[in-house]
């Protein structure tokens, strides 16, 4: 019997300063769990995290490999969109863990949606589609 082909996935890798602190923030803010982690002797870290089934990576920036954090660039080029059952609670938890609220959760564009910036410069839109087509 031929093994099932793996499905294609895309998991962002977030470059940050202070990777170990970032991992702890994502655990507190989003309930992330570590699936894999490597700590180097110089203190840099690379880790694979998951929030439920949604995986993402966190790594200390490494300019020598052209990996820069939003702090080094003066902003980011990507926003994360996290779809959750209760956007209000998820955004409140992230703010309690140290995120900055960019805009509160509200109904817009047929979504219940809000936006935060994490302490490492990455922006997250947290929401869910509305079934009533608002």
TORPA-4810 file (N, C-alpha, C, O; in nm, 3 decimals):
<nodes>
NODE_1_0.084_-0.118_0.000_0.000_0.000_0.000_0.088_0.124_0.000_0.181_0.135_0.081_X
NODE_2_0.060_0.215_-0.090_0.137_0.339_-0.102_0.099_0.434_0.012_-0.019_0.453_0.041_X
NODE_3_0.202_0.493_0.078_0.169_0.588_0.185_0.099_0.711_0.128_0.123_0.752_0.015_X
NODE_4_0.012_0.768_0.208_-0.062_0.887_0.168_0.035_1.003_0.148_0.127_1.024_0.227_X
NODE_5_0.013_1.079_0.040_0.097_1.195_0.014_0.073_1.300_0.122_-0.041_1.323_0.162_X
NODE_6_0.179_1.363_0.169_0.159_1.469_0.269_0.091_1.589_0.207_0.111_1.620_0.090_X
NODE_7_0.009_1.657_0.288_-0.057_1.777_0.236_0.042_1.893_0.240_0.135_1.895_0.321_X
NODE_8_0.020_1.988_0.154_0.103_2.107_0.151_0.058_2.201_0.261_-0.061_2.223_0.280_X
NODE_9_0.154_2.257_0.334_0.124_2.357_0.435_0.222_2.473_0.419_0.330_2.457_0.362_X
NODE_10_0.183_2.588_0.468_0.271_2.703_0.474_0.270_2.751_0.617_0.165_2.780_0.673_X
NODE_11_0.387_2.760_0.677_0.399_2.806_0.815_0.497_2.922_0.819_0.614_2.905_0.783_X
NODE_12_0.452_3.039_0.861_0.544_3.153_0.865_0.654_3.132_0.968_0.635_3.065_1.070_X
NODE_13_0.770_3.191_0.941_0.878_3.196_1.039_0.896_3.343_1.075_0.931_3.425_0.991_X
NODE_14_0.871_3.373_1.202_0.880_3.510_1.250_1.021_3.536_1.302_1.066_3.470_1.395_X
NODE_15_1.090_3.631_1.241_1.221_3.673_1.291_1.198_3.776_1.401_1.121_3.871_1.383_X
NODE_16_1.265_3.756_1.513_1.246_3.843_1.629_1.380_3.869_1.696_1.478_3.799_1.673_X
NODE_17_1.381_3.972_1.777_1.490_3.988_1.873_1.443_3.918_2.000_1.325_3.924_2.034_X
NODE_18_1.533_3.854_2.071_1.499_3.789_2.198_1.401_3.673_2.177_1.290_3.674_2.231_X
NODE_19_1.444_3.576_2.100_1.360_3.461_2.065_1.301_3.388_2.183_1.183_3.351_2.180_X
NODE_20_1.378_3.366_2.288_1.326_3.294_2.404_1.211_3.371_2.468_1.112_3.310_2.510_X
NODE_21_1.223_3.504_2.476_1.113_3.585_2.530_0.992_3.581_2.438_0.879_3.580_2.485_X
NODE_22_1.015_3.580_2.308_0.905_3.573_2.212_0.826_3.443_2.229_0.703_3.444_2.227_X
NODE_23_0.897_3.333_2.246_0.829_3.204_2.266_0.740_3.211_2.389_0.626_3.166_2.385_X
NODE_24_0.791_3.265_2.497_0.710_3.276_2.620_0.589_3.368_2.598_0.481_3.340_2.649_X
NODE_25_0.606_3.476_2.522_0.493_3.564_2.491_0.386_3.486_2.413_0.269_3.492_2.450_X
NODE_26_0.423_3.414_2.308_0.325_3.343_2.227_0.254_3.233_2.307_0.138_3.204_2.283_X
NODE_27_0.323_3.174_2.401_0.257_3.078_2.490_0.152_3.147_2.575_0.039_3.098_2.586_X
NODE_28_0.188_3.260_2.635_0.095_3.332_2.722_-0.017_3.398_2.642_-0.133_3.394_2.684_X
NODE_29_0.015_3.457_2.528_-0.083_3.534_2.451_-0.180_3.446_2.374_-0.299_3.477_2.367_X
NODE_30_-0.130_3.337_2.316_-0.211_3.257_2.225_-0.229_3.112_2.270_-0.299_3.036_2.204_X
NODE_31_-0.167_3.074_2.381_-0.173_2.935_2.424_-0.088_2.844_2.337_-0.115_2.724_2.327_X
NODE_32_0.015_2.899_2.273_0.101_2.820_2.185_0.176_2.713_2.264_0.204_2.730_2.383_X
NODE_33_0.207_2.605_2.198_0.290_2.500_2.255_0.412_2.482_2.166_0.406_2.502_2.044_X
NODE_34_0.523_2.443_2.228_0.646_2.416_2.153_0.641_2.275_2.096_0.614_2.179_2.167_X
NODE_35_0.667_2.265_1.966_0.676_2.135_1.900_0.821_2.096_1.875_0.854_1.977_1.865_X
NODE_36_0.907_2.196_1.865_1.049_2.173_1.835_1.123_2.298_1.879_1.072_2.409_1.867_X
NODE_37_1.244_2.279_1.931_1.323_2.396_1.972_1.471_2.362_1.972_1.512_2.255_2.016_X
NODE_38_1.551_2.458_1.921_1.696_2.447_1.926_1.748_2.578_1.984_1.717_2.685_1.934_X
NODE_39_1.827_2.567_2.090_1.892_2.683_2.151_2.041_2.674_2.119_2.104_2.572_2.145_X
NODE_40_2.096_2.781_2.064_2.239_2.781_2.033_2.319_2.830_2.153_2.263_2.884_2.248_X
NODE_41_2.448_2.810_2.147_2.536_2.850_2.258_2.536_3.000_2.281_2.559_3.046_2.392_X
NODE_42_2.509_3.078_2.175_2.509_3.224_2.189_2.374_3.279_2.236_2.357_3.401_2.247_X
NODE_43_2.279_3.190_2.265_2.148_3.232_2.316_2.040_3.244_2.211_1.923_3.264_2.246_X
NODE_44_2.074_3.233_2.083_1.973_3.239_1.978_1.888_3.112_1.982_1.933_3.007_2.026_X
NODE_45_1.764_3.125_1.936_1.671_3.013_1.939_1.595_3.005_1.808_1.567_3.106_1.743_X
NODE_46_1.561_2.883_1.771_1.468_2.854_1.661_1.367_2.756_1.718_1.405_2.655_1.777_X
NODE_47_1.238_2.786_1.700_1.136_2.697_1.755_1.016_2.688_1.663_0.981_2.784_1.595_X
NODE_48_0.955_2.571_1.661_0.828_2.551_1.591_0.719_2.548_1.697_0.725_2.470_1.792_X
NODE_49_0.619_2.634_1.681_0.510_2.647_1.776_0.379_2.613_1.708_0.369_2.613_1.585_X
NODE_50_0.277_2.584_1.789_0.144_2.560_1.734_0.040_2.618_1.828_0.051_2.611_1.951_X
NODE_51_-0.061_2.677_1.767_-0.183_2.718_1.836_-0.291_2.629_1.777_-0.329_2.646_1.661_X
NODE_52_-0.339_2.535_1.856_-0.424_2.428_1.804_-0.349_2.360_1.690_-0.239_2.309_1.712_X
NODE_53_-0.404_2.357_1.570_-0.337_2.292_1.457_-0.256_2.389_1.371_-0.192_2.347_1.274_X
NODE_54_-0.258_2.517_1.404_-0.189_2.619_1.324_-0.045_2.632_1.372_-0.019_2.671_1.486_X
NODE_55_0.049_2.599_1.284_0.190_2.603_1.319_0.258_2.729_1.266_0.222_2.781_1.160_X
NODE_56_0.357_2.776_1.341_0.444_2.883_1.295_0.579_2.867_1.364_0.590_2.796_1.464_X
NODE_57_0.678_2.933_1.311_0.814_2.925_1.362_0.856_3.060_1.417_0.807_3.165_1.374_X
NODE_58_0.945_3.058_1.513_1.004_3.178_1.571_1.154_3.157_1.573_1.203_3.052_1.613_X
NODE_59_1.228_3.259_1.529_1.374_3.249_1.529_1.434_3.386_1.558_1.380_3.488_1.515_X
NODE_60_1.543_3.386_1.630_1.616_3.511_1.649_1.663_3.560_1.513_1.704_3.482_1.427_X
NODE_61_1.657_3.691_1.495_1.700_3.746_1.368_1.848_3.714_1.347_1.926_3.701_1.441_X
NODE_62_1.884_3.701_1.221_2.024_3.674_1.186_2.056_3.753_1.059_2.042_3.703_0.948_X
NODE_63_2.099_3.877_1.077_2.129_3.962_0.961_2.227_3.898_0.863_2.220_3.923_0.743_X
NODE_64_2.317_3.815_0.914_2.414_3.750_0.825_2.346_3.654_0.727_2.405_3.616_0.626_X
NODE_65_2.221_3.614_0.757_2.142_3.528_0.668_2.023_3.604_0.608_1.930_3.542_0.556_X
NODE_66_2.025_3.736_0.617_1.918_3.823_0.565_1.784_3.798_0.634_1.679_3.813_0.571_X
NODE_67_1.787_3.762_0.762_1.666_3.745_0.842_1.661_3.859_0.943_1.739_3.864_1.038_X
NODE_68_1.568_3.952_0.921_1.559_4.072_1.004_1.425_4.077_1.075_1.322_4.037_1.020_X
NODE_69_1.426_4.126_1.197_1.302_4.144_1.272_1.236_4.274_1.232_1.301_4.362_1.176_X
NODE_70_1.106_4.288_1.259_1.039_4.417_1.234_1.106_4.532_1.309_1.105_4.645_1.261_X
NODE_71_1.164_4.504_1.425_1.233_4.609_1.501_1.352_4.663_1.422_1.377_4.783_1.423_X
NODE_72_1.425_4.576_1.355_1.540_4.620_1.277_1.497_4.691_1.149_1.565_4.783_1.103_X
NODE_73_1.385_4.648_1.092_1.338_4.706_0.966_1.252_4.830_0.985_1.224_4.901_0.888_X
NODE_74_1.210_4.857_1.108_1.119_4.969_1.132_0.975_4.935_1.095_0.896_5.025_1.068_X
NODE_75_0.942_4.808_1.094_0.807_4.761_1.061_0.816_4.628_0.989_0.925_4.585_0.949_X
NODE_76_0.704_4.564_0.972_0.701_4.434_0.906_0.636_4.443_0.770_0.575_4.544_0.735_X
NODE_77_0.649_4.337_0.692_0.590_4.332_0.559_0.474_4.234_0.553_0.410_4.221_0.449_X
NODE_78_0.447_4.164_0.663_0.343_4.062_0.666_0.261_4.079_0.793_0.315_4.111_0.899_X
NODE_79_0.129_4.057_0.782_0.044_4.048_0.900_-0.003_3.904_0.912_-0.036_3.840_0.812_X
NODE_80_-0.006_3.854_1.034_-0.062_3.723_1.059_-0.213_3.739_1.074_-0.259_3.837_1.133_X
NODE_81_-0.291_3.646_1.022_-0.435_3.642_1.042_-0.465_3.513_1.117_-0.442_3.404_1.066_X
NODE_82_-0.516_3.527_1.239_-0.546_3.411_1.322_-0.698_3.402_1.336_-0.762_3.491_1.392_X
NODE_83_-0.754_3.293_1.285_-0.897_3.271_1.292_-0.925_3.186_1.415_-0.871_3.076_1.430_X
NODE_84_-1.010_3.238_1.503_-1.042_3.171_1.629_-1.192_3.177_1.652_-1.262_3.257_1.589_X
NODE_85_-1.242_3.094_1.741_-1.384_3.092_1.772_-1.429_3.217_1.846_-1.539_3.267_1.823_X
NODE_86_-1.344_3.268_1.937_-1.381_3.384_2.020_-1.275_3.494_2.006_-1.185_3.502_2.089_X
NODE_87_-1.286_3.578_1.902_-1.185_3.681_1.880_-1.172_3.780_1.997_-1.062_3.826_2.027_X
NODE_88_-1.283_3.813_2.061_-1.279_3.907_2.173_-1.190_3.854_2.285_-1.104_3.927_2.336_X
NODE_89_-1.209_3.728_2.322_-1.129_3.669_2.429_-0.983_3.653_2.386_-0.892_3.678_2.465_X
NODE_90_-0.961_3.612_2.262_-0.824_3.592_2.214_-0.747_3.723_2.211_-0.630_3.727_2.251_X
NODE_91_-0.810_3.830_2.164_-0.742_3.959_2.161_-0.716_4.009_2.303_-0.608_4.062_2.330_X
NODE_92_-0.812_3.994_2.392_-0.793_4.037_2.531_-0.678_3.960_2.596_-0.599_4.019_2.671_X
NODE_93_-0.667_3.831_2.569_-0.558_3.750_2.626_-0.422_3.799_2.574_-0.326_3.807_2.650_X
NODE_94_-0.415_3.832_2.445_-0.290_3.880_2.387_-0.250_4.014_2.449_-0.133_4.036_2.479_X
NODE_95_-0.346_4.104_2.467_-0.318_4.234_2.528_-0.272_4.214_2.673_-0.179_4.281_2.718_X
NODE_96_-0.337_4.125_2.745_-0.297_4.098_2.884_-0.155_4.043_2.891_-0.086_4.063_2.991_X
NODE_97_-0.110_3.973_2.786_0.025_3.916_2.783_0.130_4.016_2.736_0.250_3.987_2.741_X
NODE_98_0.086_4.137_2.690_0.183_4.239_2.653_0.170_4.294_2.512_0.251_4.378_2.472_X
NODE_99_0.071_4.248_2.435_0.050_4.302_2.300_-0.012_4.441_2.311_-0.071_4.477_2.413_X
NODE_100_0.001_4.518_2.204_-0.061_4.650_2.195_-0.182_4.639_2.102_-0.170_4.588_1.991_X
NODE_101_-0.297_4.686_2.150_-0.416_4.683_2.066_-0.407_4.793_1.961_-0.395_4.911_1.994_X
NODE_102_-0.412_4.755_1.834_-0.412_4.850_1.723_-0.555_4.896_1.698_-0.580_5.016_1.685_X
NODE_103_-0.647_4.801_1.691_-0.789_4.836_1.689_-0.866_4.725_1.760_-0.829_4.608_1.752_X
NODE_104_-0.973_4.762_1.830_-1.050_4.663_1.905_-1.129_4.572_1.812_-1.149_4.603_1.694_X
NODE_105_-1.173_4.461_1.865_-1.256_4.369_1.790_-1.390_4.435_1.761_-1.455_4.490_1.850_X
NODE_106_-1.430_4.429_1.636_-1.560_4.481_1.594_-1.605_4.405_1.470_-1.528_4.328_1.413_X
NODE_107_-1.729_4.427_1.428_-1.781_4.364_1.308_-1.749_4.452_1.189_-1.791_4.567_1.182_X
NODE_108_-1.673_4.396_1.094_-1.634_4.470_0.975_-1.604_4.373_0.861_-1.545_4.267_0.882_X
NODE_109_-1.643_4.411_0.742_-1.614_4.333_0.622_-1.656_4.187_0.634_-1.587_4.097_0.586_X
NODE_110_-1.771_4.162_0.698_-1.826_4.027_0.720_-1.741_3.944_0.816_-1.749_3.821_0.815_X
NODE_111_-1.662_4.011_0.897_-1.580_3.943_0.998_-1.599_4.009_1.133_-1.633_4.127_1.141_X
NODE_112_-1.576_3.933_1.238_-1.555_3.986_1.373_-1.404_3.990_1.385_-1.341_3.884_1.386_X
NODE_113_-1.344_4.109_1.394_-1.200_4.122_1.373_-1.140_4.235_1.456_-1.199_4.342_1.469_X
NODE_114_-1.021_4.210_1.510_-0.941_4.312_1.578_-0.795_4.293_1.541_-0.760_4.195_1.475_X
NODE_115_-0.712_4.386_1.583_-0.570_4.379_1.545_-0.482_4.419_1.662_-0.512_4.514_1.734_X
NODE_116_-0.374_4.344_1.679_-0.274_4.374_1.782_-0.135_4.376_1.718_-0.114_4.323_1.610_X
NODE_117_-0.042_4.440_1.789_0.101_4.429_1.757_0.165_4.357_1.874_0.147_4.397_1.989_X
NODE_118_0.239_4.252_1.846_0.306_4.182_1.955_0.431_4.261_1.997_0.472_4.352_1.925_X
NODE_119_0.491_4.228_2.111_0.606_4.305_2.159_0.729_4.299_2.069_0.827_4.368_2.095_X
NODE_120_0.724_4.218_1.964_0.839_4.198_1.876_0.818_4.262_1.739_0.900_4.245_1.649_X
NODE_121_0.706_4.335_1.724_0.681_4.411_1.604_0.591_4.345_1.500_0.563_4.405_1.397_X
NODE_122_0.546_4.222_1.526_0.458_4.154_1.431_0.313_4.190_1.459_0.270_4.196_1.574_X
NODE_123_0.237_4.213_1.352_0.096_4.247_1.364_0.010_4.123_1.339_0.037_4.044_1.248_X
NODE_124_-0.092_4.109_1.421_-0.184_3.996_1.415_-0.326_4.048_1.404_-0.368_4.129_1.487_X
NODE_125_-0.398_4.003_1.305_-0.542_4.027_1.299_-0.607_3.901_1.353_-0.581_3.790_1.305_X
NODE_126_-0.693_3.918_1.451_-0.756_3.806_1.521_-0.905_3.817_1.497_-0.967_3.918_1.531_X
NODE_127_-0.964_3.714_1.439_-1.106_3.723_1.410_-1.166_3.593_1.361_-1.105_3.486_1.366_X
NODE_128_-1.291_3.607_1.314_-1.362_3.495_1.253_-1.466_3.552_1.157_-1.516_3.663_1.177_X
NODE_129_-1.499_3.475_1.053_-1.603_3.521_0.962_-1.739_3.518_1.032_-1.765_3.432_1.115_X
NODE_130_-1.824_3.614_0.997_-1.959_3.618_1.052_-2.053_3.540_0.961_-2.047_3.551_0.839_X
NODE_131_-2.138_3.463_1.021_-2.230_3.381_0.941_-2.347_3.463_0.888_-2.413_3.421_0.792_X
NODE_132_-2.375_3.578_0.948_-2.490_3.654_0.905_-2.460_3.752_0.791_-2.546_3.829_0.751_X
NODE_133_-2.338_3.748_0.739_-2.303_3.830_0.624_-2.298_3.978_0.653_-2.319_4.059_0.563_X
NODE_134_-2.272_4.015_0.777_-2.268_4.157_0.817_-2.168_4.236_0.737_-2.153_4.357_0.759_X
</nodes>
